[in-house]
């Protein structure tokens, strides 16, 4: 627990140092995180170095495509690379694994890059939302589940998660999101939305909380299929990047596209 808290403390300090920095600094840091996540994903599935190199290249292409609004063309290049891989390494690696890695690399890279898009299009205050939704949901579900959990949510994927914990996570997410909006309004004189602040944040927090929980379970499914406990050990006490960012990974695009719909 001490190791976990120490890692969290250092991570929070680094995060809040990078957050107010110029957007290109935040984007560069996020690109590094994304590349680390892709490495973890490939290492969990295969030890084939050429496939991992293609994964890193593909992730960088997706990142550039998202930032510079050239995503469709870059996705075409990425899937072409994995198509070529399926032929060149046939017999050394199962084809379905290669295609799964190609799909997952595109999805994970796109989702993480939406955090950079939020920072570029909006402000640091909005960037905090996906992290807030994911981490508060995770903590709320954990403590509610321990106190009141009786009905298993998805025992084949995560035996300790319960329906009561899931609901507790959603409620915790709503309450903390409302508090966050209130703090921004009263202390920082900043309004994320021009009007209906509390209504909008409630809607977004519910959707993001639910999606983040599905994201957590989806990444647990990959670990179950390939028989691993954690995606890595880069974050002592937490595991890998994907272990820590699994919920945020799926909450980020929800926040970005809803913000675009409401504010633009």
Backbone as CSV, one residue per row, in Angstrom:
resi,resn,N_x,N_y,N_z,CA_x,CA_y,CA_z,C_x,C_y,C_z
1,UNK,0.829,-1.210,0.000,0.000,0.000,0.000,0.862,1.258,0.000
2,UNK,1.968,1.237,0.807,2.860,2.398,0.879,3.470,2.701,-0.490
3,UNK,3.859,1.632,-1.195,4.432,1.803,-2.526,3.397,2.384,-3.493
4,UNK,2.166,1.926,-3.370,1.083,2.399,-4.229,0.809,3.891,-3.988
5,UNK,0.771,4.282,-2.708,0.505,5.679,-2.358,1.648,6.587,-2.806
6,UNK,2.887,6.101,-2.659,4.051,6.884,-3.075,4.022,7.118,-4.587
7,UNK,3.737,6.063,-5.337,3.652,6.196,-6.793,2.556,7.171,-7.185
8,UNK,1.394,7.061,-6.518,0.280,7.962,-6.807,0.658,9.413,-6.512
9,UNK,1.339,9.630,-5.380,1.737,10.981,-5.004,2.688,11.596,-6.012
10,UNK,3.700,10.831,-6.434,4.657,11.317,-7.430,3.954,11.581,-8.758
11,UNK,3.057,10.668,-9.124,2.316,10.818,-10.379,1.455,12.069,-10.393
12,UNK,0.786,12.348,-9.282,-0.069,13.536,-9.193,0.758,14.810,-9.305
13,UNK,1.930,14.836,-8.662,2.810,16.009,-8.736,3.259,16.254,-10.178
14,UNK,3.700,15.177,-10.848,4.138,15.304,-12.244,2.976,15.759,-13.128
15,UNK,1.811,15.179,-12.890,0.632,15.500,-13.698,0.294,16.983,-13.593
16,UNK,0.276,17.518,-12.376,-0.102,18.916,-12.190,1.010,19.884,-12.570
17,UNK,2.217,19.372,-12.773,3.277,20.209,-13.334,3.142,20.309,-14.854
18,UNK,2.733,19.209,-15.470,2.602,19.166,-16.927,1.301,19.828,-17.393
19,UNK,0.255,19.712,-16.600,-1.074,20.169,-17.007,-1.114,21.639,-17.436
20,UNK,-0.550,22.576,-16.654,-0.625,23.983,-17.069,0.431,24.389,-18.098
21,UNK,1.321,23.466,-18.439,2.373,23.762,-19.414,1.751,23.954,-20.798
22,UNK,2.510,24.495,-21.748,1.992,24.618,-23.118,1.442,23.295,-23.633
23,UNK,0.449,23.372,-24.474,-0.256,22.163,-24.907,0.660,21.156,-25.589
24,UNK,1.728,21.638,-26.266,2.612,20.680,-26.930,3.391,19.841,-25.916
25,UNK,3.652,20.390,-24.730,4.324,19.635,-23.673,3.408,18.521,-23.176
26,UNK,2.155,18.871,-22.935,1.172,17.876,-22.508,1.016,16.798,-23.574
27,UNK,0.961,17.200,-24.841,0.804,16.241,-25.938,2.008,15.311,-26.033
28,UNK,3.213,15.865,-25.848,4.421,15.043,-25.907,4.435,14.014,-24.782
29,UNK,4.050,14.450,-23.573,3.995,13.524,-22.441,2.969,12.427,-22.694
30,UNK,1.840,12.812,-23.277,0.786,11.838,-23.562,1.214,10.858,-24.653
31,UNK,1.982,11.330,-25.620,2.494,10.435,-26.655,3.397,9.368,-26.032
32,UNK,4.242,9.772,-25.093,5.114,8.805,-24.407,4.280,7.773,-23.655
33,UNK,3.242,8.238,-22.959,2.358,7.329,-22.228,1.672,6.365,-23.190
34,UNK,1.217,6.890,-24.327,0.535,6.058,-25.322,1.465,4.987,-25.875
35,UNK,2.693,5.357,-26.181,3.665,4.388,-26.695,3.974,3.312,-25.659
36,UNK,4.075,3.720,-24.392,4.292,2.738,-23.322,3.111,1.766,-23.223
37,UNK,1.904,2.298,-23.355,0.709,1.450,-23.295,0.691,0.442,-24.439
38,UNK,1.102,0.885,-25.620,1.124,-0.011,-26.784,2.177,-1.105,-26.590
39,UNK,3.313,-0.746,-26.040,4.347,-1.754,-25.748,3.803,-2.790,-24.771
40,UNK,3.130,-2.327,-23.722,2.552,-3.250,-22.734,1.544,-4.187,-23.378
41,UNK,0.700,-3.635,-24.250,-0.300,-4.460,-24.926,0.369,-5.541,-25.773
42,UNK,1.370,-5.165,-26.544,2.040,-6.134,-27.407,2.820,-7.172,-26.596
43,UNK,3.460,-6.741,-25.509,4.199,-7.693,-24.678,3.272,-8.692,-23.996
44,UNK,2.043,-8.255,-23.703,1.082,-9.163,-23.076,0.624,-10.252,-24.033
45,UNK,0.712,-9.956,-25.335,0.146,-10.859,-26.343,1.218,-11.638,-27.090
46,UNK,2.334,-10.978,-27.413,3.373,-11.633,-28.201,4.735,-11.050,-27.857
47,UNK,5.776,-11.840,-28.039,7.146,-11.374,-27.813,7.824,-11.042,-29.140
48,UNK,7.065,-11.023,-30.218,7.610,-10.772,-31.550,8.016,-9.296,-31.683
49,UNK,9.312,-9.033,-31.809,9.821,-7.656,-31.843,9.342,-6.879,-33.071
50,UNK,9.383,-7.452,-34.304,8.879,-6.695,-35.462,7.421,-6.245,-35.301
51,UNK,6.587,-7.096,-34.706,5.196,-6.714,-34.491,5.114,-5.555,-33.505
52,UNK,5.951,-5.587,-32.475,5.955,-4.501,-31.496,6.413,-3.188,-32.129
53,UNK,7.421,-3.256,-32.999,7.908,-2.051,-33.681,6.819,-1.458,-34.559
54,UNK,6.096,-2.327,-35.261,4.974,-1.858,-36.077,3.907,-1.224,-35.187
55,UNK,3.708,-1.789,-33.997,2.747,-1.229,-33.059,3.125,0.180,-32.636
56,UNK,4.397,0.402,-32.331,4.875,1.726,-31.937,4.727,2.720,-33.082
57,UNK,5.116,2.312,-34.272,4.976,3.182,-35.440,3.507,3.519,-35.693
58,UNK,2.666,2.511,-35.565,1.232,2.716,-35.789,0.637,3.679,-34.766
59,UNK,1.049,3.527,-33.515,0.544,4.403,-32.463,0.935,5.855,-32.730
60,UNK,2.191,6.069,-33.158,2.649,7.426,-33.474,1.858,8.005,-34.648
61,UNK,1.575,7.183,-35.647,0.798,7.648,-36.802,-0.619,8.033,-36.393
62,UNK,-1.227,7.232,-35.518,-2.575,7.537,-35.038,-2.570,8.842,-34.242
63,UNK,-1.564,9.007,-33.410,-1.441,10.227,-32.605,-1.347,11.448,-33.511
64,UNK,-0.482,11.393,-34.505,-0.317,12.507,-35.446,-1.602,12.753,-36.226
65,UNK,-2.249,11.664,-36.635,-3.500,11.789,-37.381,-4.591,12.461,-36.574
66,UNK,-4.682,12.121,-35.295,-5.688,12.735,-34.426,-5.393,14.218,-34.203
67,UNK,-4.140,14.538,-33.939,-3.768,15.922,-33.632,-3.952,16.827,-34.845
68,UNK,-3.587,16.333,-36.025,-3.617,17.168,-37.231,-4.786,16.846,-38.148
69,UNK,-5.815,16.210,-37.592,-7.059,15.945,-38.333,-6.820,15.213,-39.651
70,UNK,-5.921,14.232,-39.612,-5.660,13.412,-40.788,-5.773,11.938,-40.415
71,UNK,-6.763,11.644,-39.560,-6.838,10.330,-38.933,-7.161,9.218,-39.917
72,UNK,-8.119,9.432,-40.816,-8.581,8.364,-41.707,-7.448,7.814,-42.556
73,UNK,-6.646,8.706,-43.123,-5.525,8.266,-43.963,-4.517,7.469,-43.143
74,UNK,-4.227,7.945,-41.918,-3.261,7.252,-41.076,-3.771,5.892,-40.623
75,UNK,-5.077,5.777,-40.360,-5.655,4.469,-40.021,-5.496,3.500,-41.193
76,UNK,-5.685,4.002,-42.408,-5.491,3.175,-43.606,-4.054,2.643,-43.660
77,UNK,-3.083,3.506,-43.370,-1.681,3.078,-43.366,-1.439,2.023,-42.291
78,UNK,-1.992,2.261,-41.097,-1.783,1.340,-39.974,-2.331,-0.047,-40.285
79,UNK,-3.567,-0.110,-40.763,-4.142,-1.423,-41.062,-3.430,-2.093,-42.234
80,UNK,-2.885,-1.295,-43.143,-2.087,-1.869,-44.236,-0.818,-2.505,-43.684
81,UNK,-0.204,-1.847,-42.694,0.999,-2.398,-42.072,0.711,-3.738,-41.399
82,UNK,-0.397,-3.811,-40.686,-0.747,-5.063,-40.018,-1.172,-6.140,-41.026
83,UNK,-1.738,-5.713,-42.149,-2.076,-6.658,-43.209,-0.803,-7.285,-43.783
84,UNK,0.209,-6.441,-44.019,1.501,-6.932,-44.494,2.143,-7.858,-43.461
85,UNK,2.020,-7.474,-42.186,2.563,-8.317,-41.111,1.952,-9.707,-41.126
86,UNK,0.635,-9.776,-41.332,-0.065,-11.067,-41.283,0.477,-12.037,-42.327
87,UNK,1.063,-11.478,-43.413,1.637,-12.317,-44.467,3.101,-12.640,-44.171
88,UNK,3.849,-11.606,-43.757,5.301,-11.779,-43.598,5.688,-12.618,-42.380
89,UNK,4.861,-12.593,-41.331,5.212,-13.393,-40.138,4.292,-14.603,-39.988
90,UNK,3.582,-14.950,-41.053,2.695,-16.116,-40.993,3.522,-17.373,-40.685
91,UNK,3.024,-18.126,-39.724,3.735,-19.317,-39.289,4.521,-19.076,-38.017
92,UNK,4.885,-17.805,-37.778,5.587,-17.448,-36.552,4.626,-16.882,-35.505
93,UNK,3.503,-16.365,-35.979,2.510,-15.779,-35.084,1.132,-16.021,-35.666
94,UNK,0.148,-16.223,-34.813,-1.217,-16.464,-35.281,-1.794,-15.191,-35.886
95,UNK,-2.463,-15.365,-37.022,-2.985,-14.205,-37.754,-4.011,-13.444,-36.926
96,UNK,-4.857,-14.143,-36.168,-5.902,-13.445,-35.413,-5.296,-12.553,-34.331
97,UNK,-4.128,-12.941,-33.801,-3.446,-12.116,-32.801,-2.947,-10.825,-33.444
98,UNK,-2.407,-10.925,-34.650,-1.908,-9.739,-35.353,-3.043,-8.756,-35.617
99,UNK,-4.177,-9.272,-36.104,-5.306,-8.390,-36.394,-5.892,-7.802,-35.108
100,UNK,-5.907,-8.603,-34.048,-6.393,-8.090,-32.766,-5.506,-6.953,-32.268
101,UNK,-4.186,-7.125,-32.399,-3.254,-6.082,-31.983,-3.422,-4.823,-32.826
102,UNK,-3.643,-5.007,-34.125,-3.862,-3.843,-34.992,-5.095,-3.065,-34.584
103,UNK,-6.178,-3.779,-34.348,-7.432,-3.123,-33.931,-7.262,-2.444,-32.577
104,UNK,-6.677,-3.164,-31.610,-6.511,-2.618,-30.264,-5.570,-1.421,-30.265
105,UNK,-4.515,-1.476,-31.074,-3.577,-0.358,-31.143,-4.257,0.902,-31.646
106,UNK,-5.073,0.763,-32.670,-5.808,1.918,-33.207,-6.771,2.470,-32.161
107,UNK,-7.539,1.583,-31.542,-8.534,2.020,-30.559,-7.869,2.681,-29.358
108,UNK,-6.880,2.024,-28.771,-6.231,2.564,-27.584,-5.535,3.895,-27.884
109,UNK,-4.852,3.966,-29.022,-4.150,5.199,-29.382,-5.122,6.342,-29.644
110,UNK,-6.204,6.050,-30.352,-7.227,7.075,-30.610,-7.820,7.588,-29.305
111,UNK,-8.161,6.662,-28.430,-8.819,7.045,-27.182,-7.896,7.889,-26.304
112,UNK,-6.626,7.472,-26.163,-5.698,8.233,-25.336,-5.408,9.603,-25.937
113,UNK,-5.338,9.668,-27.260,-5.025,10.936,-27.906,-6.138,11.958,-27.738
114,UNK,-7.360,11.513,-27.462,-8.431,12.484,-27.220,-8.139,13.334,-25.982
115,UNK,-7.293,12.834,-25.063,-6.873,13.662,-23.932,-6.078,14.866,-24.426
116,UNK,-5.190,14.635,-25.398,-4.430,15.742,-25.981,-5.354,16.696,-26.729
117,UNK,-6.371,16.148,-27.389,-7.330,16.989,-28.114,-8.115,17.868,-27.146
118,UNK,-8.485,17.331,-26.007,-9.194,18.132,-25.004,-8.315,19.297,-24.566
119,UNK,-7.031,19.010,-24.343,-6.095,20.068,-23.908,-5.909,21.113,-25.003
120,UNK,-5.873,20.689,-26.254,-5.675,21.609,-27.369,-6.908,22.463,-27.644
121,UNK,-8.068,21.845,-27.595,-9.309,22.531,-27.988,-9.916,23.309,-26.833
122,UNK,-9.792,22.797,-25.627,-10.461,23.427,-24.483,-9.422,23.997,-23.507
123,UNK,-9.343,23.469,-22.307,-8.417,24.019,-21.309,-8.002,22.926,-20.334
124,UNK,-7.030,23.212,-19.449,-6.634,22.207,-18.453,-7.775,21.772,-17.544
125,UNK,-8.747,22.654,-17.314,-9.873,22.287,-16.446,-10.675,21.132,-17.040
126,UNK,-10.870,21.144,-18.347,-11.614,20.068,-18.998,-10.806,18.770,-19.056
127,UNK,-9.479,18.897,-19.152,-8.631,17.699,-19.211,-8.752,16.877,-17.931
128,UNK,-9.023,17.548,-16.827,-9.155,16.841,-15.553,-10.388,15.938,-15.515
129,UNK,-11.390,16.250,-16.334,-12.652,15.513,-16.247,-12.516,14.005,-16.462
130,UNK,-11.855,13.534,-17.547,-11.755,12.073,-17.731,-11.055,11.386,-16.566
131,UNK,-9.998,12.021,-16.030,-9.294,11.440,-14.890,-10.194,11.414,-13.658
132,UNK,-10.906,12.504,-13.447,-11.826,12.586,-12.312,-12.891,11.508,-12.407
133,UNK,-13.529,11.395,-13.561,-14.586,10.403,-13.747,-14.068,8.992,-13.509
134,UNK,-12.922,8.681,-14.105,-12.393,7.312,-14.030,-11.917,6.962,-12.629
135,UNK,-11.127,7.834,-12.026,-10.522,7.500,-10.737,-11.539,7.545,-9.594
136,UNK,-12.479,8.495,-9.634,-13.502,8.544,-8.592,-14.443,7.348,-8.725
137,UNK,-14.781,6.985,-9.957,-15.614,5.795,-10.170,-14.929,4.556,-9.620
138,UNK,-13.651,4.424,-9.909,-12.885,3.262,-9.451,-12.839,3.206,-7.923
139,UNK,-12.530,4.337,-7.300,-12.443,4.377,-5.832,-13.812,4.183,-5.191
140,UNK,-14.829,4.861,-5.735,-16.181,4.724,-5.188,-16.701,3.312,-5.294
141,UNK,-16.418,2.661,-6.426,-16.858,1.280,-6.617,-16.144,0.344,-5.654
142,UNK,-14.862,0.608,-5.430,-14.073,-0.247,-4.536,-14.621,-0.201,-3.107
143,UNK,-14.786,1.007,-2.574,-15.209,1.132,-1.181,-16.681,0.751,-0.997
144,UNK,-17.526,1.097,-1.953,-18.934,0.705,-1.866,-19.073,-0.810,-1.966
145,UNK,-18.298,-1.394,-2.863,-18.337,-2.843,-3.024,-17.896,-3.582,-1.781
146,UNK,-16.855,-3.066,-1.137,-16.376,-3.707,0.097,-17.411,-3.608,1.222
147,UNK,-18.141,-2.491,1.248,-19.097,-2.274,2.331,-20.442,-2.952,2.080
148,UNK,-20.904,-2.923,0.824,-22.271,-3.376,0.548,-22.366,-4.440,-0.545
149,UNK,-21.253,-4.785,-1.170,-21.314,-5.676,-2.329,-21.808,-7.086,-2.013
150,UNK,-22.811,-7.519,-2.764,-23.365,-8.869,-2.615,-23.528,-9.569,-3.971
151,UNK,-23.897,-8.810,-4.989,-24.189,-9.394,-6.299,-23.018,-9.157,-7.247
152,UNK,-22.458,-10.237,-7.779,-21.304,-10.145,-8.664,-21.681,-9.452,-9.971
153,UNK,-20.780,-8.571,-10.417,-21.027,-7.826,-11.654,-20.602,-8.627,-12.878
154,UNK,-19.370,-9.102,-12.879,-18.854,-9.909,-13.999,-17.834,-10.887,-13.431
155,UNK,-18.301,-11.931,-12.748,-17.403,-12.844,-12.020,-16.374,-13.538,-12.900
156,UNK,-16.685,-13.731,-14.176,-15.747,-14.404,-15.069,-14.586,-13.489,-15.477
157,UNK,-14.753,-12.172,-15.302,-13.706,-11.222,-15.653,-13.030,-10.618,-14.427
158,UNK,-13.836,-10.225,-13.450,-13.304,-9.596,-12.240,-14.155,-10.041,-11.055
159,UNK,-13.753,-11.099,-10.379,-14.572,-11.712,-9.324,-14.935,-10.776,-8.177
160,UNK,-14.126,-9.753,-7.933,-14.373,-8.883,-6.784,-15.340,-7.736,-7.073
161,UNK,-15.616,-7.466,-8.334,-16.514,-6.358,-8.679,-17.967,-6.771,-8.461
162,UNK,-18.748,-5.847,-7.904,-20.157,-6.126,-7.625,-21.062,-5.071,-8.249
163,UNK,-22.341,-5.424,-8.366,-23.341,-4.480,-8.887,-23.455,-3.283,-7.949
164,UNK,-23.456,-3.557,-6.648,-23.542,-2.472,-5.668,-22.334,-1.534,-5.767
165,UNK,-21.173,-2.129,-5.973,-19.970,-1.326,-6.133,-20.037,-0.459,-7.377
166,UNK,-20.544,-1.033,-8.465,-20.690,-0.287,-9.710,-21.602,0.920,-9.541
167,UNK,-22.740,0.701,-8.891,-23.676,1.803,-8.636,-23.043,2.852,-7.717
168,UNK,-22.305,2.378,-6.721,-21.612,3.303,-5.822,-20.581,4.136,-6.556
169,UNK,-19.929,3.526,-7.527,-18.958,4.258,-8.336,-19.616,5.358,-9.150
170,UNK,-20.767,5.048,-9.737,-21.503,6.048,-10.532,-21.964,7.207,-9.653
171,UNK,-22.529,6.887,-8.498,-23.015,7.932,-7.581,-21.847,8.792,-7.089
172,UNK,-20.734,8.157,-6.739,-19.539,8.899,-6.296,-19.051,9.829,-7.392
173,UNK,-19.081,9.332,-8.617,-18.632,10.123,-9.762,-19.511,11.364,-9.939
174,UNK,-20.813,11.197,-9.817,-21.749,12.329,-9.956,-21.479,13.373,-8.873
175,UNK,-21.386,12.925,-7.627,-21.212,13.853,-6.507,-19.892,14.623,-6.609
176,UNK,-18.807,13.922,-6.912,-17.511,14.590,-7.018,-17.448,15.523,-8.224
177,UNK,-18.133,15.153,-9.299,-18.178,16.016,-10.480,-18.935,17.306,-10.186
178,UNK,-20.032,17.191,-9.464,-20.786,18.380,-9.056,-19.938,19.273,-8.155
179,UNK,-19.193,18.658,-7.258,-18.306,19.423,-6.374,-17.218,20.118,-7.191
180,UNK,-16.672,19.420,-8.175,-15.631,19.999,-9.030,-16.143,21.229,-9.774
181,UNK,-17.350,21.120,-10.336,-17.953,22.246,-11.049,-18.186,23.415,-10.098
182,UNK,-18.640,23.113,-8.897,-18.884,24.167,-7.904,-17.589,24.871,-7.533
183,UNK,-16.504,24.117,-7.343,-15.201,24.706,-7.016,-14.718,25.605,-8.151
184,UNK,-14.867,25.133,-9.382,-14.452,25.949,-10.527,-15.231,27.256,-10.582
185,UNK,-16.541,27.155,-10.328,-17.390,28.350,-10.405,-17.080,29.345,-9.297
186,UNK,-16.970,28.857,-8.075,-16.895,29.752,-6.916,-15.474,30.210,-6.586
187,UNK,-14.495,29.347,-6.794,-13.123,29.682,-6.409,-12.297,30.196,-7.593
188,UNK,-12.437,29.538,-8.746,-11.639,29.918,-9.911,-12.406,30.785,-10.911
189,UNK,-13.687,31.023,-10.649,-14.531,31.837,-11.541,-14.477,31.334,-12.982
190,UNK,-14.494,30.019,-13.118,-14.448,29.407,-14.451,-15.670,28.518,-14.630
191,UNK,-16.287,28.634,-15.771,-17.467,27.820,-16.072,-17.182,26.948,-17.290
192,UNK,-17.255,25.644,-17.108,-17.015,24.742,-18.238,-18.104,24.893,-19.286
193,UNK,-19.330,25.049,-18.826,-20.457,25.250,-19.728,-21.061,26.624,-19.473
194,UNK,-21.547,27.250,-20.517,-22.123,28.591,-20.367,-23.372,28.579,-19.503
195,UNK,-24.138,27.520,-19.624,-25.342,27.402,-18.818,-25.623,25.922,-18.545
196,UNK,-26.523,25.670,-17.633,-26.886,24.292,-17.258,-25.657,23.495,-16.825
197,UNK,-24.753,24.161,-16.109,-23.512,23.522,-15.663,-23.740,22.195,-14.961
198,UNK,-24.613,22.216,-13.977,-24.796,21.034,-13.130,-25.557,19.927,-13.857
199,UNK,-26.465,20.296,-14.737,-27.182,19.294,-15.522,-26.236,18.583,-16.480
200,UNK,-25.440,19.356,-17.212,-24.529,18.779,-18.193,-23.486,17.882,-17.533
201,UNK,-22.916,18.359,-16.425,-21.872,17.566,-15.787,-22.440,16.270,-15.204
202,UNK,-23.687,16.301,-14.772,-24.320,15.076,-14.268,-24.491,14.058,-15.383
203,UNK,-24.953,14.528,-16.531,-25.156,13.632,-17.677,-23.829,13.031,-18.129
204,UNK,-22.823,13.890,-18.278,-21.513,13.413,-18.739,-20.903,12.438,-17.737
205,UNK,-21.023,12.750,-16.444,-20.403,11.889,-15.432,-21.039,10.507,-15.406
206,UNK,-22.354,10.433,-15.589,-23.031,9.131,-15.610,-22.539,8.297,-16.792
207,UNK,-22.535,8.909,-17.986,-22.118,8.184,-19.191,-20.651,7.758,-19.078
208,UNK,-19.786,8.698,-18.678,-18.356,8.398,-18.591,-18.067,7.352,-17.525
209,UNK,-18.801,7.399,-16.413,-18.598,6.427,-15.345,-18.942,5.016,-15.816
210,UNK,-20.055,4.885,-16.511,-20.468,3.571,-17.023,-19.468,3.053,-18.053
211,UNK,-19.086,3.932,-18.999,-18.149,3.525,-20.050,-16.791,3.160,-19.458
212,UNK,-16.336,3.917,-18.462,-15.037,3.621,-17.851,-15.032,2.249,-17.181
213,UNK,-16.171,1.860,-16.603,-16.255,0.546,-15.974,-16.223,-0.570,-17.016
214,UNK,-16.872,-0.327,-18.145,-16.786,-1.299,-19.235,-15.356,-1.393,-19.759
215,UNK,-14.667,-0.244,-19.813,-13.276,-0.248,-20.257,-12.390,-1.061,-19.339
216,UNK,-12.602,-0.899,-18.053,-11.853,-1.670,-17.055,-12.055,-3.166,-17.281
217,UNK,-13.296,-3.568,-17.489,-13.600,-4.983,-17.704,-13.049,-5.488,-19.035
218,UNK,-13.072,-4.629,-20.058,-12.566,-5.029,-21.375,-11.071,-5.336,-21.309
219,UNK,-10.321,-4.506,-20.602,-8.891,-4.760,-20.480,-8.612,-5.936,-19.549
220,UNK,-9.512,-6.159,-18.590,-9.393,-7.358,-17.747,-9.590,-8.617,-18.579
221,UNK,-10.471,-8.527,-19.587,-10.723,-9.685,-20.456,-9.463,-10.075,-21.217
222,UNK,-8.710,-9.077,-21.689,-7.462,-9.381,-22.393,-6.480,-10.072,-21.457
223,UNK,-6.376,-9.563,-20.227,-5.466,-10.184,-19.257,-5.891,-11.616,-18.950
224,UNK,-7.187,-11.841,-18.839,-7.689,-13.198,-18.570,-7.338,-14.132,-19.715
225,UNK,-7.552,-13.681,-20.942,-7.304,-14.531,-22.104,-5.844,-14.927,-22.232
226,UNK,-4.948,-13.999,-21.844,-3.520,-14.274,-22.019,-2.814,-14.610,-20.719
227,UNK,-3.589,-14.784,-19.642,-3.050,-15.299,-18.395,-2.026,-14.425,-17.710
228,UNK,-2.259,-13.106,-17.698,-1.335,-12.209,-17.014,-2.067,-11.473,-15.892
229,UNK,-1.314,-11.095,-14.865,-1.911,-10.390,-13.729,-1.948,-8.892,-13.980
230,UNK,-0.820,-8.340,-14.453,-0.710,-6.918,-14.758,-0.096,-6.750,-16.140
231,UNK,-0.331,-5.573,-16.737,0.251,-5.307,-18.054,1.731,-4.955,-17.976
232,UNK,2.182,-4.533,-16.807,3.582,-4.171,-16.647,3.890,-3.870,-15.200
233,UNK,5.067,-3.303,-14.969,5.465,-2.937,-13.608,6.130,-1.566,-13.565
234,UNK,5.845,-0.749,-14.565,6.454,0.575,-14.656,5.979,1.505,-13.536
235,UNK,4.787,1.217,-12.987,4.223,2.015,-11.898,4.139,1.134,-10.652
236,UNK,5.135,1.179,-9.782,5.151,0.306,-8.588,3.870,0.417,-7.769
237,UNK,3.285,-0.723,-7.468,2.051,-0.742,-6.691,0.798,-0.668,-7.532
238,UNK,0.952,-0.273,-8.804,-0.202,-0.147,-9.697,-0.133,-1.123,-10.873
239,UNK,1.076,-1.482,-11.270,1.240,-2.330,-12.444,1.775,-1.505,-13.606
240,UNK,1.102,-1.628,-14.747,1.539,-0.916,-15.939,0.683,0.301,-16.243
241,UNK,1.027,0.953,-17.338,0.258,2.123,-17.797,-1.195,1.733,-18.051
242,UNK,-1.395,0.603,-18.717,-2.767,0.165,-19.028,-3.549,-0.226,-17.778
243,UNK,-2.849,-0.686,-16.753,-3.528,-1.011,-15.497,-4.030,0.252,-14.801
244,UNK,-3.282,1.347,-14.955,-3.650,2.595,-14.293,-4.586,3.453,-15.134
245,UNK,-4.431,3.377,-16.463,-5.192,4.245,-17.349,-6.337,3.524,-18.053
246,UNK,-6.662,2.306,-17.627,-7.682,1.533,-18.345,-9.037,2.250,-18.374
247,UNK,-9.473,2.762,-17.237,-10.768,3.449,-17.182,-10.708,4.807,-17.873
248,UNK,-9.604,5.539,-17.657,-9.440,6.857,-18.285,-9.414,6.732,-19.796
249,UNK,-8.811,5.653,-20.266,-8.712,5.382,-21.697,-10.076,5.448,-22.378
250,UNK,-11.098,4.921,-21.722,-12.428,4.868,-22.322,-13.280,6.088,-21.961
251,UNK,-12.958,6.735,-20.833,-13.711,7.934,-20.447,-13.326,9.129,-21.304
252,UNK,-12.079,9.178,-21.768,-11.568,10.345,-22.496,-12.366,10.678,-23.760
253,UNK,-12.599,9.722,-24.679,-13.357,10.086,-25.876,-14.802,10.487,-25.582
254,UNK,-15.388,9.904,-24.546,-16.746,10.301,-24.148,-16.763,11.776,-23.782
255,UNK,-15.809,12.183,-22.946,-15.735,13.584,-22.520,-15.460,14.499,-23.709
256,UNK,-14.507,14.118,-24.542,-14.123,14.982,-25.669,-15.296,15.235,-26.619
257,UNK,-15.969,14.174,-27.040,-17.020,14.352,-28.048,-18.286,14.986,-27.472
258,UNK,-18.576,14.744,-26.206,-19.710,15.435,-25.600,-19.397,16.927,-25.424
259,UNK,-18.170,17.235,-25.018,-17.764,18.639,-24.916,-17.851,19.340,-26.274
260,UNK,-17.394,18.646,-27.317,-17.487,19.222,-28.677,-18.935,19.472,-29.064
261,UNK,-19.808,18.539,-28.715,-21.227,18.656,-29.070,-21.876,19.821,-28.340
262,UNK,-21.518,20.002,-27.070,-22.158,21.029,-26.245,-21.541,22.414,-26.458
263,UNK,-20.197,22.464,-26.571,-19.509,23.743,-26.527,-19.132,24.318,-27.889
264,UNK,-19.101,23.496,-28.913,-18.654,23.995,-30.226,-19.830,24.102,-31.187
